[in-house]
Amino acid sequence: MMTLKAAELDRIFDKGDESILDYADMSTLRKLNKDENKQEDVEPANHRMIC
């Protein structure tokens, strides 16, 4: 991974001739809102409560 200042990265991105992925640390990527230990109780959409 290469490093540079934000202004230089902005210039490269705006110019569009070069991929900025070479400057990103791809080893730390994770899916947002995907916590493997988190469980949610969700009722089916067709479930109706009768009171």
C-alpha positions as a LaTeX table, in Angstrom:
\begin{tabular}{lrrr}
\hline
Residue & $x$ (\AA) & $y$ (\AA) & $z$ (\AA) \\
\hline
Met1 & 0.00 & 0.00 & 0.00 \\
Met2 & 1.32 & 3.42 & $-0.95$ \\
Thr3 & 0.76 & 6.50 & 1.19 \\
Leu4 & 0.27 & 10.14 & 0.28 \\
Lys5 & $-1.44$ & 13.29 & 1.50 \\
Ala6 & $-5.19$ & 13.83 & 1.12 \\
Ala7 & $-4.75$ & 16.67 & $-1.38$ \\
Glu8 & $-2.68$ & 14.42 & $-3.66$ \\
Leu9 & $-5.25$ & 11.60 & $-3.36$ \\
Asp10 & $-8.02$ & 14.08 & $-4.24$ \\
Arg11 & $-6.06$ & 15.22 & $-7.30$ \\
Ile12 & $-5.59$ & 11.61 & $-8.48$ \\
Phe13 & $-9.28$ & 10.83 & $-7.90$ \\
Asp14 & $-10.49$ & 13.97 & $-9.68$ \\
Lys15 & $-8.19$ & 13.38 & $-12.64$ \\
Gly16 & $-9.51$ & 9.81 & $-13.02$ \\
Asp17 & $-6.51$ & 8.39 & $-14.88$ \\
Glu18 & $-5.36$ & 6.16 & $-12.04$ \\
Ser19 & $-7.08$ & 3.81 & $-9.59$ \\
Ile20 & $-7.10$ & 5.05 & $-6.00$ \\
Leu21 & $-7.46$ & 1.46 & $-4.75$ \\
Asp22 & $-3.65$ & 1.21 & $-4.76$ \\
Tyr23 & $-3.74$ & 3.72 & $-1.90$ \\
Ala24 & $-6.42$ & 1.94 & 0.19 \\
Asp25 & $-5.75$ & $-0.57$ & 2.96 \\
Met26 & $-7.99$ & $-3.37$ & 1.71 \\
Ser27 & $-7.00$ & $-5.70$ & 4.57 \\
Thr28 & $-9.22$ & $-3.77$ & 7.01 \\
Leu29 & $-12.42$ & $-3.83$ & 4.95 \\
Arg30 & $-15.61$ & $-5.12$ & 6.58 \\
Lys31 & $-19.26$ & $-5.16$ & 5.67 \\
Leu32 & $-21.24$ & $-2.42$ & 7.38 \\
Asn33 & $-24.01$ & $-3.52$ & 9.73 \\
Lys34 & $-22.70$ & $-7.07$ & 9.66 \\
Asp35 & $-21.84$ & $-8.01$ & 13.23 \\
Glu36 & $-21.39$ & $-11.78$ & 13.32 \\
Asn37 & $-22.30$ & $-11.96$ & 17.01 \\
Lys38 & $-25.43$ & $-9.84$ & 16.67 \\
Gln39 & $-28.80$ & $-11.53$ & 16.35 \\
Glu40 & $-32.03$ & $-9.70$ & 15.69 \\
Asp41 & $-35.51$ & $-10.97$ & 16.48 \\
Val42 & $-37.56$ & $-10.21$ & 13.39 \\
Glu43 & $-41.15$ & $-11.29$ & 12.87 \\
Pro44 & $-42.22$ & $-12.40$ & 9.41 \\
Ala45 & $-43.87$ & $-9.68$ & 7.32 \\
Asn46 & $-47.12$ & $-11.64$ & 7.01 \\
His47 & $-47.48$ & $-12.12$ & 10.79 \\
Arg48 & $-50.51$ & $-10.41$ & 12.34 \\
Met49 & $-51.19$ & $-9.96$ & 16.02 \\
Ile50 & $-54.72$ & $-10.73$ & 17.10 \\
Cys51 & $-55.79$ & $-8.98$ & 20.28 \\
\hline
\end{tabular}
